[in-house]
Amino acid sequence: MGSGAGIGTPIGGVGTDIRLRELNLSDGRDVFDMLHEIPPEENGFMNSAHELSFEQFPGFLRKERDSSEGINLDKSRVPQTIYWLTADGKPVGFGKLRHYLNDSLRRYGGHIGYAIRPSERGKGYGNILLKELLKAAKCRGISEVLLTVAEHNTPSRRVIEANGGVLAALSDGECNYWVRLV
Ligand SMILES: CC(C)(COP(=O)(O)OP(=O)(O)OC[C@H]1O[C@@H](n2cnc3c(N)ncnc32)[C@H](O)[C@@H]1OP(=O)(O)O)[C@@H](O)C(=O)NCCC(=O)NCCS
């Protein structure tokens, strides 16, 4: 199981059982279905699993697990870990945590990317997902997290600001936010 407070354990109090957990090689059809619902690209967030067949899905999981461990990484990539957010056991969204920045991510991409499946948006899950990803980042020893977001992406900007994001730069329609993890 993954790193980070709250990972794999219920988040919050009474009500919906919300959990963040690391991608696992045994992930199955429920995660696959969520990945099919989330568009392949949206506001710069890439979902490379959108087009996969179920037969290709285990290969995707293996590749992402390897990437998390820094195995077989292209020179232009840094290690990245994927986490699923579940509500009462149902996958509702996912996030990517890059373990450190390179020049490219510093310009565009940042440490964290995330998406909630369209049918589950507007229920507060985006806020919870980022909150838990920030905890995971802290557990990995990251003290300041960079998030880049399109100026027009109001839902995501609200999520970032609700989680302590401070706008450090806005140019060419792209915002850079930093979250200090204390
Ligand atoms: C950004 C995203 C994760 C938000 O997920 P969500 O679960 O719908 O977010 P929440 O329900 O937690 O709502 C977040 C805030 O956005 C607001 N919001 C939601 N939809 C909105 C809309 N269409 N217009 C304006 N504000 C909106 C909510 O009111 C809430 O603000 P509040 O907390 O101040 O009330 C989701 O829209 C998504 O997956 N988008 C596509 C991928 C993406 O853009 N990722 C971010 C890349 S930086």
The ligand as an SDF file (V2000), in Angstrom:
LIG
                    3D

 48 50  0  0  0  0  0  0  0  0999 V2000
  -10.9950   20.1520  -11.7330 C   0  0  0  0  0  0  0  0  0  0  0  0
  -11.8230   18.9640  -11.2500 C   0  0  0  0  0  0  0  0  0  0  0  0
  -10.8770   17.8670  -10.7210 C   0  0  0  0  0  0  0  0  0  0  0  0
  -12.7230   19.4280  -10.1090 C   0  0  0  0  0  0  0  0  0  0  0  0
  -13.3850   18.2870   -9.6090 O   0  0  0  0  0  0  0  0  0  0  0  0
  -14.7960   18.3810   -8.8370 P   0  0  0  0  0  0  0  0  0  0  0  0
  -14.9620   17.1350   -8.0560 O   0  0  0  0  0  0  0  0  0  0  0  0
  -15.8630   18.7150   -9.7930 O   0  0  0  0  0  0  0  0  0  0  0  0
  -14.4920   19.5850   -7.8660 O   0  0  0  0  0  0  0  0  0  0  0  0
  -15.3050   19.9750   -6.5730 P   0  0  0  0  0  0  0  0  0  0  0  0
  -16.6760   19.3860   -6.5980 O   0  0  0  0  0  0  0  0  0  0  0  0
  -14.4080   19.6670   -5.4060 O   0  0  0  0  0  0  0  0  0  0  0  0
  -15.4730   21.5480   -6.7770 O   0  0  0  0  0  0  0  0  0  0  0  0
  -14.3610   22.3800   -6.7870 C   0  0  0  0  0  0  0  0  0  0  0  0
  -14.7860   23.8140   -6.8770 C   0  0  0  0  0  0  0  0  0  0  0  0
  -15.0890   24.1300   -8.2610 O   0  0  0  0  0  0  0  0  0  0  0  0
  -16.3650   24.7420   -8.3210 C   0  0  0  0  0  0  0  0  0  0  0  0
  -16.9160   24.3450   -9.5920 N   0  0  0  0  0  0  0  0  0  0  0  0
  -17.2460   23.1050   -9.9820 C   0  0  0  0  0  0  0  0  0  0  0  0
  -17.6920   23.1360  -11.2490 N   0  0  0  0  0  0  0  0  0  0  0  0
  -17.6290   24.4250  -11.6330 C   0  0  0  0  0  0  0  0  0  0  0  0
  -17.9370   25.0990  -12.8320 C   0  0  0  0  0  0  0  0  0  0  0  0
  -18.3970   24.4430  -13.9190 N   0  0  0  0  0  0  0  0  0  0  0  0
  -17.7450   26.4420  -12.8740 N   0  0  0  0  0  0  0  0  0  0  0  0
  -17.2700   27.1040  -11.8050 C   0  0  0  0  0  0  0  0  0  0  0  0
  -16.9450   26.5090  -10.6390 N   0  0  0  0  0  0  0  0  0  0  0  0
  -17.1390   25.1930  -10.5730 C   0  0  0  0  0  0  0  0  0  0  0  0
  -17.1080   24.2000   -7.1410 C   0  0  0  0  0  0  0  0  0  0  0  0
  -18.1690   25.0530   -6.7600 O   0  0  0  0  0  0  0  0  0  0  0  0
  -16.0350   24.1560   -6.0900 C   0  0  0  0  0  0  0  0  0  0  0  0
  -15.7900   25.4440   -5.5770 O   0  0  0  0  0  0  0  0  0  0  0  0
  -16.1180   25.7550   -4.0520 P   0  0  0  0  0  0  0  0  0  0  0  0
  -15.4230   24.6690   -3.2530 O   0  0  0  0  0  0  0  0  0  0  0  0
  -15.5390   27.1080   -3.8670 O   0  0  0  0  0  0  0  0  0  0  0  0
  -17.5960   25.6770   -3.9610 O   0  0  0  0  0  0  0  0  0  0  0  0
  -12.7320   18.3940  -12.3820 C   0  0  0  0  0  0  0  0  0  0  0  0
  -13.5050   19.4490  -12.9010 O   0  0  0  0  0  0  0  0  0  0  0  0
  -11.9660   17.7270  -13.5090 C   0  0  0  0  0  0  0  0  0  0  0  0
  -11.6540   16.5400  -13.4340 O   0  0  0  0  0  0  0  0  0  0  0  0
  -11.6560   18.4950  -14.5820 N   0  0  0  0  0  0  0  0  0  0  0  0
  -10.9510   17.9540  -15.7480 C   0  0  0  0  0  0  0  0  0  0  0  0
   -9.4810   17.7080  -15.4980 C   0  0  0  0  0  0  0  0  0  0  0  0
   -8.8090   18.9610  -14.9680 C   0  0  0  0  0  0  0  0  0  0  0  0
   -9.0930   20.0830  -15.3900 O   0  0  0  0  0  0  0  0  0  0  0  0
   -7.8520   18.7300  -14.0630 N   0  0  0  0  0  0  0  0  0  0  0  0
   -7.0690   19.7950  -13.4850 C   0  0  0  0  0  0  0  0  0  0  0  0
   -5.9160   20.1020  -14.3770 C   0  0  0  0  0  0  0  0  0  0  0  0
   -4.9430   21.3990  -13.5860 S   0  0  0  0  0  0  0  0  0  0  0  0
  1  2  1  0
  2  3  1  0
  2  4  1  0
  2 36  1  0
  4  5  1  0
  5  6  1  0
  6  7  2  0
  6  8  1  0
  6  9  1  0
  9 10  1  0
 10 11  2  0
 10 12  1  0
 10 13  1  0
 13 14  1  0
 14 15  1  0
 15 16  1  0
 15 30  1  0
 16 17  1  0
 17 18  1  0
 17 28  1  0
 18 19  1  0
 18 27  1  0
 19 20  2  0
 20 21  1  0
 21 22  1  0
 21 27  2  0
 22 23  1  0
 22 24  2  0
 24 25  1  0
 25 26  2  0
 26 27  1  0
 28 29  1  0
 28 30  1  0
 30 31  1  0
 31 32  1  0
 32 33  2  0
 32 34  1  0
 32 35  1  0
 36 37  1  0
 36 38  1  0
 38 39  2  0
 38 40  1  0
 40 41  1  0
 41 42  1  0
 42 43  1  0
 43 44  2  0
 43 45  1  0
 45 46  1  0
 46 47  1  0
 47 48  1  0
M  END
$$$$
